[in-house]
Amino acid sequence: MKASCLTEIILPNNYHTKDFLAFHQRDEMGVAEIVRDSQVKKGIIWHENPALLTMTMENNRAKIQLDIDGDKVCSPQPEALSTLASHMLGLEQPVDVFESAYQDHPVIGALVSRQTGLRIYQSATPFEALSWAIIGQQISLSAAISIRRRFIQALGLQHSSGLLCFPNYQQVMQCSQPELRQCGFSVSKANALLNVCQLIDSGALELNIPAGEDEMKRLTNSLLAIKGIGMWTVNYALLRGFSYLDGSLHGDVAVRRNLQHLLSQEDKVSAEQAEKWLADFSPWKALVGAHLWQQQSSSGY
């Protein structure tokens, strides 16, 4: 039995379609995502069932289709599909407010004006974002992509299209530390991810998008209390899974390297210097970090 749903979303005139597609094209082997022309296909879990999410971008519109496999499948509501797609596209981020405030800034004004419309594209779920952040700790992007691929191949459910779906926490909970190690996880990363899953399952950790700063601080503190998760991991997960635009990415090498270039500074920018510099841009620190990333690569952030 299968169910399908269709919806359509109007995109801003300055939407960075190529960058959105590039974000989903990082793994050239395409085990869970395939990008062709102006379309991305991604395997996701929809209410415990494998599903294929297809997003086709044309003429300032995103056409969204969800095809779900399963024995007992209810057709999803277009509103729920629109909410997911808007989240992934970054359309809920008030970047126009940021650009209006900083387009004439003496240091970043030219950068912001040149990259107007830049948004931070989101993972399908906060759990996917947090898992990716844990995988990516202190290793290169290419190494992280390789581990992510093996992780999906080992645990992901397969949709009838052939694409694998990024595992949810219930699937990961069935996995042992040695099995995660075989995917390329370090002992610390494997334990951290398994602890996250156990805390979600017990109800002690909820990966919902916080409604305000107080809830965001509670979520941050809950994540930092997990052994193996530090501030970089939290900030990146919040950036990619929760549309949080005020996390500080001062620990990111690419951010510091591009900040050095922006400031025309001979010496390398330290994490401490970057943190102090970014602090002046609150509540947009992560968005400023994304603009610095964009100088280097449309898919690197």
KETOR-789781 format. One record per residue (C-alpha): residue in three letters; z, x, y. Coordinates in nm, 3 decimals, m for minus. Each point is the difference from the previous one (the first is absolute). Layout:
BEGIN
['ALA' [Z X Y]]
...
This chain:
BEGIN
['MET' [0.000 0.000 0.000]]
['LYS' [m0.081 0.120 0.350]]
['ALA' [0.062 m0.114 0.354]]
['SER' [m0.172 0.096 0.324]]
['CYS' [0.062 m0.040 0.370]]
['LEU' [m0.212 0.071 0.306]]
['THR' [0.086 0.041 0.366]]
['GLU' [m0.137 0.166 0.311]]
['ILE' [0.162 0.192 0.286]]
['ILE' [m0.139 0.078 0.344]]
['LEU' [0.035 0.371 0.086]]
['PRO' [0.049 0.144 0.350]]
['ASN' [m0.317 0.138 0.159]]
['ASN' [0.143 0.355 m0.011]]
['TYR' [0.120 m0.015 m0.360]]
['HIS' [m0.041 0.334 m0.182]]
['THR' [m0.176 m0.130 m0.310]]
['LYS' [m0.112 0.345 m0.116]]
['ASP' [0.355 0.130 0.017]]
['PHE' [0.136 m0.297 m0.195]]
['LEU' [m0.259 0.059 m0.273]]
['ALA' [0.069 0.374 0.000]]
['PHE' [0.370 m0.066 m0.059]]
['HIS' [m0.086 m0.178 m0.325]]
['GLN' [m0.256 0.261 m0.102]]
['ARG' [0.233 0.297 m0.030]]
['ASP' [m0.010 0.003 m0.381]]
['GLU' [m0.362 0.078 m0.084]]
['MET' [0.050 m0.105 m0.363]]
['GLY' [0.068 m0.358 0.113]]
['VAL' [0.233 m0.109 m0.278]]
['ALA' [0.172 m0.262 0.217]]
['GLU' [m0.219 m0.022 0.311]]
['ILE' [m0.375 0.016 0.045]]
['VAL' [m0.171 0.020 0.338]]
['ARG' [m0.372 m0.068 0.030]]
['ASP' [m0.179 m0.042 0.331]]
['SER' [0.225 m0.234 0.202]]
['GLN' [0.201 m0.136 m0.290]]
['VAL' [0.323 0.100 m0.174]]
['LYS' [0.108 m0.130 m0.339]]
['LYS' [0.364 0.058 m0.095]]
['GLY' [0.201 m0.090 m0.306]]
['ILE' [0.333 m0.161 0.086]]
['ILE' [0.273 m0.196 m0.177]]
['TRP' [0.013 m0.360 0.123]]
['HIS' [0.306 m0.185 m0.127]]
['GLU' [0.016 0.217 m0.315]]
['ASN' [m0.373 m0.040 m0.073]]
['PRO' [m0.274 0.261 0.040]]
['ALA' [m0.227 m0.088 0.289]]
['LEU' [m0.303 0.138 0.180]]
['LEU' [0.015 m0.001 0.379]]
['THR' [m0.342 0.031 0.164]]
['MET' [m0.024 0.060 0.375]]
['THR' [m0.348 0.000 0.152]]
['MET' [m0.033 0.106 0.364]]
['GLU' [m0.298 m0.117 0.203]]
['ASN' [m0.071 m0.118 0.352]]
['ASN' [0.363 0.018 0.116]]
['ARG' [0.110 m0.207 m0.296]]
['ALA' [0.187 0.079 m0.319]]
['LYS' [m0.092 m0.221 m0.293]]
['ILE' [0.287 m0.002 m0.249]]
['GLN' [m0.021 m0.103 m0.365]]
['LEU' [0.272 0.010 m0.266]]
['ASP' [m0.086 m0.037 m0.368]]
['ILE' [0.302 m0.034 m0.230]]
['ASP' [0.017 0.041 m0.378]]
['GLY' [0.262 m0.168 m0.219]]
['ASP' [0.083 m0.279 m0.243]]
['LYS' [0.200 m0.200 0.252]]
['VAL' [m0.147 0.058 0.341]]
['CYS' [0.033 m0.225 0.302]]
['SER' [m0.260 0.033 0.274]]
['PRO' [0.152 0.184 0.296]]
['GLN' [0.010 m0.163 0.341]]
['PRO' [m0.243 0.141 0.259]]
['GLU' [0.295 0.043 0.240]]
['ALA' [0.176 0.235 m0.243]]
['LEU' [m0.321 0.200 m0.048]]
['SER' [m0.053 0.020 0.378]]
['THR' [0.356 0.128 0.044]]
['LEU' [m0.057 0.276 m0.255]]
['ALA' [m0.336 0.099 0.147]]
['SER' [0.128 m0.001 0.361]]
['HIS' [0.287 0.224 m0.108]]
['MET' [m0.227 0.248 m0.178]]
['LEU' [m0.245 0.005 0.292]]
['GLY' [0.283 0.072 0.245]]
['LEU' [m0.089 m0.302 0.211]]
['GLU' [0.362 m0.092 0.068]]
['GLN' [0.058 0.326 0.187]]
['PRO' [0.002 m0.049 0.381]]
['VAL' [m0.208 0.309 0.069]]
['ASP' [m0.145 m0.152 0.317]]
['VAL' [0.348 0.006 0.156]]
['PHE' [0.036 0.368 m0.089]]
['GLU' [m0.345 0.088 0.134]]
['SER' [0.062 m0.183 0.326]]
['ALA' [0.322 0.195 0.050]]
['TYR' [m0.139 0.346 m0.085]]
['GLN' [m0.371 0.006 0.082]]
['ASP' [0.078 0.180 0.327]]
['HIS' [0.271 0.227 m0.141]]
['PRO' [m0.054 0.364 0.116]]
['VAL' [0.030 0.145 m0.352]]
['ILE' [m0.113 m0.264 m0.250]]
['GLY' [m0.200 m0.230 0.230]]
['ALA' [m0.339 0.152 m0.081]]
['LEU' [0.082 0.002 m0.371]]
['VAL' [0.105 m0.365 0.000]]
['SER' [m0.301 m0.110 0.205]]
['ARG' [m0.239 0.189 m0.226]]
['GLN' [0.154 m0.157 m0.312]]
['THR' [0.061 m0.349 0.135]]
['GLY' [0.051 m0.260 m0.271]]
['LEU' [0.161 0.244 m0.243]]
['ARG' [0.236 m0.172 m0.244]]
['ILE' [0.207 0.112 m0.295]]
['TYR' [m0.152 m0.149 m0.313]]
['GLN' [0.252 m0.130 m0.249]]
['SER' [0.052 0.019 m0.375]]
['ALA' [m0.021 m0.334 m0.180]]
['THR' [0.379 m0.005 m0.051]]
['PRO' [0.302 0.186 0.138]]
['PHE' [0.070 0.123 m0.355]]
['GLU' [m0.344 0.161 m0.018]]
['ALA' [0.063 0.171 0.334]]
['LEU' [0.343 0.129 m0.106]]
['SER' [m0.135 0.123 m0.334]]
['TRP' [m0.282 0.182 0.179]]
['ALA' [0.247 0.156 0.243]]
['ILE' [0.215 0.127 m0.287]]
['ILE' [m0.305 0.138 m0.179]]
['GLY' [m0.117 0.179 0.315]]
['GLN' [0.321 0.185 0.078]]
['GLN' [m0.061 0.369 0.075]]
['ILE' [m0.339 0.024 m0.171]]
['SER' [m0.360 m0.003 0.118]]
['LEU' [m0.196 m0.322 0.040]]
['SER' [m0.235 0.095 m0.284]]
['ALA' [0.294 0.065 m0.235]]
['ALA' [0.161 m0.332 0.098]]
['ILE' [m0.326 m0.189 m0.064]]
['SER' [m0.025 0.158 m0.346]]
['ILE' [0.358 m0.101 m0.092]]
['ARG' [m0.054 m0.350 0.138]]
['ARG' [m0.313 m0.035 m0.213]]
['ARG' [0.176 0.107 m0.319]]
['PHE' [0.291 m0.231 0.085]]
['ILE' [m0.234 m0.298 0.036]]
['GLN' [m0.191 0.093 m0.316]]
['ALA' [0.324 0.023 m0.199]]
['LEU' [0.167 m0.318 0.126]]
['GLY' [m0.250 m0.222 0.180]]
['LEU' [m0.119 m0.330 m0.139]]
['GLN' [m0.377 m0.029 m0.025]]
['HIS' [m0.190 m0.280 0.166]]
['SER' [m0.305 m0.147 m0.176]]
['SER' [m0.215 0.179 0.261]]
['GLY' [0.111 0.330 m0.152]]
['LEU' [0.215 0.108 0.294]]
['LEU' [0.364 0.086 m0.061]]
['CYS' [0.277 m0.155 0.208]]
['PHE' [0.268 0.207 0.170]]
['PRO' [0.318 m0.048 m0.210]]
['ASN' [0.283 m0.219 0.129]]
['TYR' [0.364 0.090 m0.040]]
['GLN' [0.040 m0.200 m0.324]]
['GLN' [m0.269 0.209 m0.166]]
['VAL' [0.146 0.326 0.127]]
['MET' [0.343 m0.098 m0.130]]
['GLN' [m0.144 m0.001 m0.353]]
['CYS' [m0.101 0.362 0.049]]
['SER' [0.221 0.298 m0.087]]
['GLN' [0.055 0.312 0.205]]
['PRO' [m0.201 0.212 m0.249]]
['GLU' [m0.291 m0.242 0.030]]
['LEU' [0.002 0.032 0.377]]
['ARG' [0.023 0.377 m0.040]]
['GLN' [m0.319 m0.013 m0.205]]
['CYS' [m0.169 m0.164 0.300]]
['GLY' [0.098 0.299 0.214]]
['PHE' [0.330 m0.120 0.150]]
['SER' [0.276 0.254 0.048]]
['VAL' [0.339 m0.085 m0.150]]
['SER' [0.130 m0.086 0.347]]
['LYS' [m0.294 m0.229 0.084]]
['ALA' [0.010 m0.173 m0.339]]
['ASN' [0.371 m0.069 0.033]]
['ALA' [m0.039 m0.122 0.357]]
['LEU' [m0.274 m0.248 m0.092]]
['LEU' [0.189 m0.127 m0.305]]
['ASN' [0.315 m0.044 0.211]]
['VAL' [m0.201 m0.198 0.256]]
['CYS' [m0.124 m0.233 m0.275]]
['GLN' [0.349 m0.051 m0.143]]
['LEU' [0.141 m0.080 0.344]]
['ILE' [m0.278 m0.252 0.068]]
['ASP' [0.057 m0.160 m0.338]]
['SER' [0.375 m0.032 0.060]]
['GLY' [m0.053 m0.150 0.346]]
['ALA' [0.172 0.291 0.172]]
['LEU' [m0.326 0.101 0.170]]
['GLU' [m0.247 m0.242 0.157]]
['LEU' [m0.334 0.135 0.115]]
['ASN' [m0.072 m0.278 0.244]]
['ILE' [m0.141 0.065 0.346]]
['PRO' [0.308 0.002 0.227]]
['ALA' [0.015 m0.250 0.284]]
['GLY' [0.160 0.236 0.253]]
['GLU' [0.143 0.345 0.066]]
['ASP' [0.337 m0.076 m0.157]]
['GLU' [m0.165 m0.102 m0.328]]
['MET' [m0.228 0.304 0.023]]
['LYS' [0.301 0.229 0.036]]
['ARG' [0.168 m0.161 m0.302]]
['LEU' [m0.314 0.047 m0.207]]
['THR' [m0.030 0.360 0.118]]
['ASN' [0.360 0.074 m0.092]]
['SER' [m0.042 m0.165 m0.340]]
['LEU' [m0.302 0.216 m0.077]]
['LEU' [0.164 0.319 0.126]]
['ALA' [0.294 m0.065 m0.232]]
['ILE' [m0.234 0.047 m0.299]]
['LYS' [0.002 0.356 m0.127]]
['GLY' [m0.339 0.162 0.043]]
['ILE' [m0.102 m0.209 0.302]]
['GLY' [0.015 0.162 0.341]]
['MET' [m0.094 m0.097 0.352]]
['TRP' [m0.368 0.099 m0.031]]
['THR' [m0.038 m0.224 m0.307]]
['VAL' [0.172 m0.291 0.173]]
['ASN' [m0.205 0.034 0.319]]
['TYR' [m0.327 0.022 m0.190]]
['ALA' [0.087 m0.299 m0.220]]
['LEU' [0.097 m0.206 0.306]]
['LEU' [m0.324 0.103 0.168]]
['ARG' [m0.224 m0.091 m0.295]]
['GLY' [0.177 m0.298 m0.150]]
['PHE' [0.196 m0.167 0.279]]
['SER' [m0.226 0.051 0.307]]
['TYR' [0.291 0.176 0.168]]
['LEU' [m0.141 0.185 0.301]]
['ASP' [0.313 0.183 0.116]]
['GLY' [0.069 0.236 m0.290]]
['SER' [m0.007 0.367 0.094]]
['LEU' [m0.253 0.211 m0.192]]
['HIS' [0.120 0.330 0.146]]
['GLY' [0.033 0.148 m0.349]]
['ASP' [m0.370 m0.049 m0.074]]
['VAL' [m0.200 0.323 0.008]]
['ALA' [m0.321 m0.164 0.125]]
['VAL' [0.185 m0.175 0.283]]
['ARG' [0.153 0.328 0.114]]
['ARG' [m0.329 0.188 m0.031]]
['ASN' [m0.189 m0.258 0.205]]
['LEU' [0.282 m0.018 0.254]]
['GLN' [m0.032 0.375 0.046]]
['HIS' [m0.370 m0.051 0.073]]
['LEU' [0.070 m0.291 0.237]]
['LEU' [0.255 0.203 0.196]]
['SER' [m0.226 0.310 m0.001]]
['GLN' [0.297 0.195 m0.133]]
['GLU' [m0.046 0.342 m0.161]]
['ASP' [0.312 m0.015 m0.216]]
['LYS' [0.035 m0.246 m0.286]]
['VAL' [0.189 m0.319 0.084]]
['SER' [0.330 m0.018 m0.187]]
['ALA' [0.134 m0.319 m0.154]]
['GLU' [0.279 0.001 0.258]]
['GLN' [m0.246 0.030 0.289]]
['ALA' [m0.220 m0.274 m0.143]]
['GLU' [0.297 m0.231 m0.049]]
['LYS' [0.111 0.049 0.359]]
['TRP' [m0.353 m0.051 0.133]]
['LEU' [m0.061 m0.316 m0.204]]
['ALA' [0.335 m0.150 0.103]]
['ASP' [m0.138 m0.067 0.348]]
['PHE' [m0.253 m0.243 m0.146]]
['SER' [0.242 m0.241 m0.167]]
['PRO' [m0.062 m0.272 m0.122]]
['TRP' [m0.347 0.138 m0.083]]
['LYS' [0.081 0.339 m0.154]]
['ALA' [m0.181 m0.063 m0.330]]
['LEU' [m0.307 m0.137 0.178]]
['VAL' [m0.013 0.313 0.215]]
['GLY' [0.027 0.198 m0.323]]
['ALA' [m0.297 m0.194 m0.139]]
['HIS' [m0.204 0.084 0.310]]
['LEU' [0.082 0.367 m0.059]]
['TRP' [m0.102 m0.035 m0.366]]
['GLN' [m0.329 m0.162 0.100]]
['GLN' [m0.106 0.317 0.180]]
['GLN' [m0.026 0.168 m0.338]]
['SER' [m0.118 m0.265 m0.244]]
['SER' [m0.069 m0.372 m0.003]]
['SER' [0.145 m0.025 m0.351]]
['GLY' [0.286 0.250 0.028]]
['TYR' [0.248 m0.251 0.131]]
